[in-house]
Amino acid sequence: MTFRGSVFLCIVAALLGAGLVEAQSDGYAFTGINFNFTNPGARARGIGGAFVAIADDSTAALANPAGLAYLDREISLEWIRDEEEFPVGQLTHGGVETVISNTGFSKIPNEDPFRIGATSSSSRLNYGAFLLPLIKNRLTLALSYGVLAELESQFEARDSVVCVSVDGVASMPDAGEACTLSFVDPDGGPVPVQHFGQNVRYSMKTEVVSAALGYRLGDQWSIGLEVGLGMTEFNGLAEIERSSAALEDRVEASTGDDDDLLYTIGVLYRADYWGFGLSWRSASRYRIDNALLDPSGELVDDATPFDGELTVPERAAVGVAFYPSDSWVIAAEITQIPYSDVLSRMRPFSGIEAGADIEYQIEDVTELHLGAEYTRFTGKRGWSLRGGWWRDTTHLPYVDEPYTDARNDVDDRARAVQSVVRAKFEEDIDHFTLGIGLSSGVVRVDAAVDWTESSGTDFLVSGVFYF
């Protein structure tokens, strides 16, 4: 080896040892997921989910148990085909090329920064209930099973690079734009930080088994209480390929199978031409165990498994319903969901990010629901047409950590890189719904479709047997 080559390798080794050429990772499976926890109900979905002030079928047990007080004996079942599409929580360059020359060390992104998409699809029994009046038209008991969320998907986000400028500002360069650390003047130029890509696979299901009571206080007012056992299973694997930095690959594993009590309280007012409803469902929390593994599935020697917590957030809803005639009902609802609670007690796996006290955040969401239903009866037979709209907002986990000098401070650099790669992303999602219902007096069948341009389509079918 020539003297010049030896000097070149020594410079590279010194820079790597000094931490100026870095690589970071954080493949936590949770950080790519747009969590949604929705109430079941084909009829409710057909009118845009504006149901808290109507609450006149068995799904009131979860939506507003006060409505149970008006219901008679019934058995109901619901099936759903759930198609989800959502953006992933981190930006990627789709891969990074490393170029080492006599004058510098460069990271060159393959593409402009972009957000990949992921999909999830499932078909399942979504809801089942048995209703029994204990005091007719006064007190009704409901025993029910419902699914609040089910996701199963995978996505791959390839490597990216964050360029930290001389003045300590971090950014993601565009395609082909080299971020070069100079060997001649390493303190006078930017620092490229490679963010490892990840291949993530995960599945999650949250179910509720509950008992609820609805009680009429008088002709117009009723109250209700539901107590349920929430059960959540979660399995997530994030495979981090680090060979481009001459490091061993890592697997970040998160698993959970836990249960917790939750409850819903509701109030309903019904007059001749309008109604008012409100409900509040408590949060439920589930333990998630996390471990850092090597490619063979063994624990990494210097990594300690830690536990976290997945929270199904509380849900508060208030709504009104108008009955301009015997055939029409028009309803509106506002629902507040503090998704910021979902990832409480979660921290990064990587020692770099954990040492910088990086925390994930999720924005709270206010959903707006609006819908209408038209019903015609001939004797005991009837049919209904429904339509609605509701608006959700993306609530992806993101990082927004303050930093002052990402160029020279390692912790600040970690905060800066994660804040850029996992930048906050918000987008309104408009759902348009249609539904139909047929009733024979003994059996009722409802169907609904919930369509969005950007986040998938749900199909729901339910059947009710009155006895």
C-alpha positions in Angstrom: 0.0 0.0 0.0 1.3 3.5 -0.9 2.0 6.1 1.7 -0.8 8.3 0.1 -3.3 5.4 0.4 -2.4 4.8 4.0 -2.9 8.5 4.8 -6.3 8.4 3.0 -7.5 5.4 5.1 -6.2 6.9 8.3 -8.2 10.1 7.6 -11.4 8.1 6.9 -10.8 6.1 10.1 -10.2 9.2 12.1 -13.4 10.8 10.8 -15.4 7.8 11.6 -13.9 7.5 15.0 -14.7 11.1 15.7 -18.3 10.6 14.9 -18.3 13.1 12.0 -19.5 10.5 9.5 -22.6 9.0 11.2 -25.4 6.7 10.6 -28.6 6.6 12.5 -31.6 4.2 12.7 -34.9 3.9 14.3 -37.1 1.2 12.8 -39.7 1.2 15.5 -42.6 -0.5 13.9 -45.1 1.9 15.5 -43.6 5.0 13.9 -45.0 4.2 10.4 -48.6 3.6 11.4 -51.6 5.9 11.1 -53.8 4.5 13.9 -57.6 4.6 13.6 -60.1 3.4 16.2 -63.6 3.6 14.8 -67.0 2.5 16.2 -68.8 -0.4 14.4 -72.1 0.0 12.7 -73.2 -0.4 9.0 -76.2 2.0 9.6 -74.1 4.5 11.5 -71.4 4.4 8.8 -74.0 5.0 6.0 -74.9 8.3 7.6 -71.2 9.4 7.9 -70.8 8.1 11.5 -73.1 10.9 12.9 -74.7 8.5 15.3 -74.3 9.7 18.9 -77.5 11.7 18.8 -79.5 8.8 17.1 -78.2 5.7 18.9 -81.1 3.5 17.9 -79.6 0.2 17.2 -77.3 -2.3 19.1 -74.1 -0.5 18.2 -75.2 2.2 20.7 -73.5 0.0 23.3 -70.2 1.5 22.1 -71.3 4.7 20.4 -73.8 6.0 23.1 -75.2 3.4 25.5 -78.0 5.8 26.5 -79.8 4.8 23.3 -80.2 1.2 24.5 -83.1 2.3 26.8 -85.4 2.6 23.8 -84.6 -0.7 22.2 -86.3 -4.1 22.3 -85.0 -7.7 22.2 -82.6 -8.2 19.3 -79.6 -10.1 18.1 -77.3 -8.4 15.6 -74.1 -9.3 13.6 -71.9 -7.2 11.4 -69.3 -8.1 8.8 -66.7 -5.7 7.4 -64.2 -5.7 4.5 -61.6 -3.1 5.6 -59.2 -1.7 3.0 -56.7 0.8 4.4 -54.1 2.9 2.6 -51.9 5.4 4.5 -48.6 7.2 4.2 -45.7 6.0 6.2 -44.3 8.1 9.1 -40.7 8.7 7.7 -39.3 10.3 4.6 -36.9 8.3 2.4 -34.6 8.9 -0.5 -35.2 5.4 -1.9 -31.5 4.6 -1.3 -28.2 6.4 -1.0 -25.0 6.0 -2.9 -21.7 6.4 -1.1 -18.7 7.9 -2.9 -15.2 8.2 -1.4 -12.6 10.2 -3.2 -9.2 11.6 -2.3 -10.9 14.9 -1.3 -14.1 13.9 0.4 -16.7 11.5 1.6 -20.1 11.9 -0.1 -23.6 10.6 0.3 -25.8 11.0 -2.8 -29.6 10.3 -2.6 -31.2 8.3 -5.4 -34.5 10.3 -5.3 -36.0 13.5 -3.9 -37.4 13.0 -0.4 -40.7 11.2 -0.5 -43.1 9.3 1.7 -44.0 5.7 0.8 -47.4 4.3 1.2 -48.6 1.1 3.0 -51.8 -0.9 2.8 -53.8 -3.2 5.1 -56.8 -5.3 4.3 -59.0 -7.6 6.3 -62.4 -9.3 6.3 -63.9 -10.1 9.7 -66.8 -10.3 12.0 -66.8 -6.7 13.2 -69.6 -6.7 15.8 -72.1 -8.8 17.5 -74.7 -8.0 20.2 -77.6 -9.4 22.2 -80.1 -7.0 23.7 -82.6 -7.8 26.4 -85.0 -5.3 28.0 -85.0 -5.7 31.8 -87.8 -3.2 32.2 -89.6 -2.6 28.9 -89.0 0.9 27.5 -87.1 1.8 30.6 -84.0 -0.4 31.2 -82.1 -2.5 28.5 -79.1 -4.7 28.8 -76.7 -5.2 25.9 -73.9 -7.8 25.7 -71.6 -7.1 22.8 -68.4 -7.9 21.0 -66.7 -5.3 18.7 -63.4 -4.7 16.9 -62.1 -1.1 17.3 -59.0 -1.7 15.0 -57.3 -4.3 12.9 -54.2 -3.8 10.8 -51.8 -6.1 9.1 -49.2 -4.8 6.7 -45.6 -4.3 5.8 -43.6 -1.5 4.2 -40.0 -0.8 3.2 -38.4 2.6 3.5 -34.9 2.5 2.0 -31.8 4.6 3.2 -31.8 8.3 3.2 -29.3 11.0 4.0 -29.5 14.2 6.1 -27.0 16.9 5.4 -26.0 19.0 8.4 -24.6 22.4 7.3 -21.7 24.3 8.8 -24.2 26.5 10.7 -25.8 23.4 12.2 -29.0 23.2 10.2 -30.2 19.8 9.0 -32.0 19.1 5.7 -32.6 16.3 3.2 -31.0 17.0 -0.2 -32.7 16.4 -3.5 -31.9 13.5 -5.9 -28.3 13.5 -7.0 -27.3 16.4 -4.7 -24.1 15.2 -2.9 -23.6 15.9 0.7 -19.8 15.8 1.1 -17.6 15.8 4.1 -14.2 17.3 3.1 -11.1 15.5 4.0 -9.1 18.7 3.5 -11.3 20.9 5.8 -13.7 18.7 7.7 -14.7 21.6 10.0 -15.5 23.9 7.1 -18.2 21.8 5.3 -21.4 19.8 5.9 -21.7 16.5 7.7 -23.6 13.7 5.9 -25.7 11.5 8.2 -27.1 8.3 6.7 -30.4 7.2 8.1 -30.8 3.5 7.6 -33.8 2.1 5.9 -36.2 -0.4 7.4 -38.4 -3.3 6.3 -41.3 -3.3 8.7 -44.0 -6.0 9.2 -46.7 -5.6 11.8 -50.1 -6.7 12.9 -52.5 -5.3 15.5 -56.0 -6.0 16.6 -58.0 -4.4 19.4 -61.3 -6.1 20.5 -63.8 -5.2 23.1 -66.2 -7.6 25.0 -68.7 -5.5 27.0 -71.9 -5.2 28.9 -74.0 -2.1 28.8 -77.1 -0.6 30.3 -79.4 2.1 29.0 -81.9 3.7 31.4 -84.7 6.1 30.6 -85.0 9.0 33.1 -88.3 10.1 31.6 -90.0 10.7 28.3 -87.1 12.5 26.7 -83.9 11.9 28.6 -81.9 8.7 29.0 -78.4 7.7 30.3 -76.2 4.8 29.7 -73.1 3.0 30.8 -70.9 0.4 29.1 -68.1 -1.5 30.8 -65.8 -3.5 28.6 -62.7 -5.6 28.5 -60.4 -4.4 25.8 -57.9 -6.9 24.3 -55.0 -5.9 22.1 -52.5 -8.1 20.3 -49.5 -6.5 18.6 -46.6 -8.0 16.7 -44.1 -5.7 14.9 -40.6 -6.4 13.4 -38.4 -3.7 11.9 -35.4 -5.1 10.0 -32.6 -2.5 9.8 -30.0 -3.2 7.0 -26.8 -1.6 8.0 -24.3 -3.3 5.7 -23.7 -0.1 3.8 -22.0 1.2 7.0 -20.1 -2.0 7.6 -22.3 -2.7 10.6 -24.3 -5.8 11.6 -28.0 -5.7 10.7 -30.5 -5.3 13.5 -34.0 -6.4 14.1 -36.2 -4.3 16.4 -39.1 -6.4 17.8 -42.2 -5.2 19.5 -44.8 -7.7 20.9 -47.9 -7.3 23.1 -50.9 -9.4 24.2 -52.6 -7.5 27.0 -56.0 -6.5 28.2 -57.5 -3.5 30.1 -60.9 -2.3 31.3 -62.6 0.6 29.5 -66.0 2.2 29.9 -68.4 4.5 28.0 -70.9 6.8 29.4 -73.7 8.5 27.4 -76.6 10.9 27.6 -79.4 11.2 25.1 -82.2 13.7 24.7 -85.1 13.0 22.3 -87.8 15.6 21.5 -90.4 15.4 18.7 -88.3 17.1 16.0 -84.7 17.0 17.2 -82.4 15.1 19.5 -79.1 15.7 21.3 -76.5 13.1 22.4 -73.1 13.0 23.9 -70.8 10.2 24.9 -67.3 9.6 26.4 -65.3 6.4 26.2 -62.2 6.0 28.4 -58.7 5.2 27.2 -57.3 1.7 27.6 -53.6 0.9 27.8 -51.7 -2.2 26.8 -48.1 -3.2 27.5 -45.7 -3.7 24.6 -42.4 -5.5 25.1 -39.5 -4.4 23.0 -36.2 -6.0 22.2 -33.2 -5.4 19.9 -32.1 -8.6 18.1 -29.3 -9.6 15.8 -30.0 -11.3 12.4 -30.2 -14.7 14.1 -32.9 -13.5 16.5 -30.7 -13.4 19.6 -30.7 -10.4 21.9 -27.9 -7.9 21.1 -25.3 -8.1 23.9 -25.4 -4.4 24.9 -29.1 -3.9 24.5 -31.6 -4.2 27.4 -35.2 -5.2 26.5 -37.7 -2.5 27.6 -41.5 -2.2 27.9 -43.7 0.5 26.4 -47.4 1.2 26.2 -49.9 1.3 23.4 -52.9 3.4 24.3 -56.3 3.2 22.6 -57.2 6.9 23.2 -60.4 8.1 24.8 -63.2 9.3 22.5 -65.6 12.2 23.2 -68.5 12.9 20.9 -71.3 15.3 20.8 -74.0 15.5 18.2 -77.5 16.6 17.2 -80.2 15.0 15.1 -83.2 16.6 13.4 -86.4 14.8 12.4 -88.2 17.2 9.9 -90.7 14.4 9.1 -91.4 10.8 9.9 -89.2 9.7 6.9 -86.2 12.0 7.4 -83.4 12.2 9.9 -80.4 14.6 9.5 -77.5 14.3 11.9 -74.2 16.1 12.7 -71.5 15.1 15.2 -68.1 16.3 16.4 -65.7 13.7 17.8 -62.5 14.5 19.7 -59.8 11.8 19.8 -56.5 12.6 21.6 -54.2 10.4 19.5 -51.3 12.1 21.2 -51.8 9.4 24.0 -51.2 6.4 21.6 -47.4 6.2 22.0 -47.0 7.2 25.6 -43.9 5.7 27.2 -42.4 4.8 23.8 -38.7 5.6 23.2 -36.3 4.8 20.4 -34.4 1.5 20.4 -31.1 3.1 19.2 -28.7 4.3 21.8 -28.0 7.5 19.9 -31.7 8.5 19.6 -32.5 7.3 23.2 -29.6 9.2 24.6 -30.9 12.4 22.9 -34.2 12.0 24.7 -36.1 11.8 21.5 -39.9 11.4 21.8 -42.6 10.5 19.3 -45.6 12.7 19.0 -49.0 12.3 17.4 -51.5 15.1 16.8 -54.9 15.0 18.4 -57.8 14.9 15.9 -61.2 16.5 15.7 -63.5 14.5 13.4 -66.5 16.1 11.7 -69.5 13.9 10.8 -72.6 14.7 8.8 -75.3 12.5 7.3 -78.9 11.9 6.5 -81.3 9.0 6.2 -84.6 8.6 4.3 -87.0 5.8 5.3 -90.3 4.5 3.8 -92.5 1.9 5.4 -95.5 0.0 4.0 -97.0 -1.9 6.9 -94.1 -3.7 8.6 -91.9 -3.6 5.6 -89.5 -0.7 5.0 -86.4 0.5 3.2 -83.9 3.2 3.9 -81.4 5.2 1.8 -78.4 6.9 3.6 -75.6 9.2 2.7 -72.9 11.0 4.6 -69.5 12.6 4.9 -66.9 12.7 7.6 -63.5 14.3 7.8 -60.4 12.8 9.5 -56.9 14.1 9.6 -53.7 12.0 9.3 -52.1 11.5 12.7 -48.8 9.8 11.9 -46.1 9.7 14.6 -43.5 12.4 14.1 -40.5 13.9 15.8 -40.1 17.6 16.5 -37.2 18.1 18.8 -35.5 21.5 19.4 -31.8 21.7 18.6 -29.2 24.4 18.5 -25.9 23.0 17.0 -26.4 19.8 15.0 -22.9 20.3 13.5 -20.9 19.8 16.7 -23.2 18.3 19.3 -24.0 14.6 18.9 -27.3 14.7 20.8 -28.4 17.8 18.9 -27.4 16.0 15.6 -29.6 13.0 16.6 -32.5 15.3 17.4 -32.1 17.2 14.1 -31.8 14.1 11.9 -34.9 12.5 13.4 -36.9 15.8 13.2 -36.1 16.0 9.5 -36.6 12.3 8.6 -39.8 12.0 10.7 -41.2 15.5 10.0 -44.8 16.3 10.9 -47.2 15.5 8.1 -50.9 16.5 8.1 -53.5 15.9 5.5 -57.3 16.1 5.7 -59.0 12.9 4.6 -62.6 13.2 3.4 -64.8 10.1 3.7 -67.9 9.8 1.6 -70.5 7.2 2.7 -73.6 5.5 1.2 -75.9 3.0 2.8 -79.1 1.1 2.3 -81.4 -0.8 4.7 -84.2 -3.3 4.3 -86.6 -4.3 7.0 -89.3 -7.0 7.2 -90.4 -6.2 10.7 -88.5 -9.3 12.1 -85.2 -9.0 10.2 -83.3 -5.9 9.1 -80.3 -5.9 6.8 -78.1 -2.8 6.4 -75.1 -2.2 4.1 -72.7 0.7 3.7 -69.7 1.7 1.8 -67.1 4.3 3.2 -64.9 5.6 0.4 -61.9 8.0 0.4 -59.7 9.0 -2.5 -56.5 8.5 -0.5 -57.0 6.0 2.3 -59.0 3.1 1.1 -62.6 1.8 1.2 -64.7 -0.1 3.8 -67.7 -2.3 3.0 -70.0 -3.2 5.9 -73.0 -5.5 6.1 -75.1 -6.1 9.2 -78.2 -8.1 10.1 -80.6 -7.7 13.0 -83.1 -10.3 14.2 -86.0 -9.0 16.4 -87.7 -11.5 18.7 
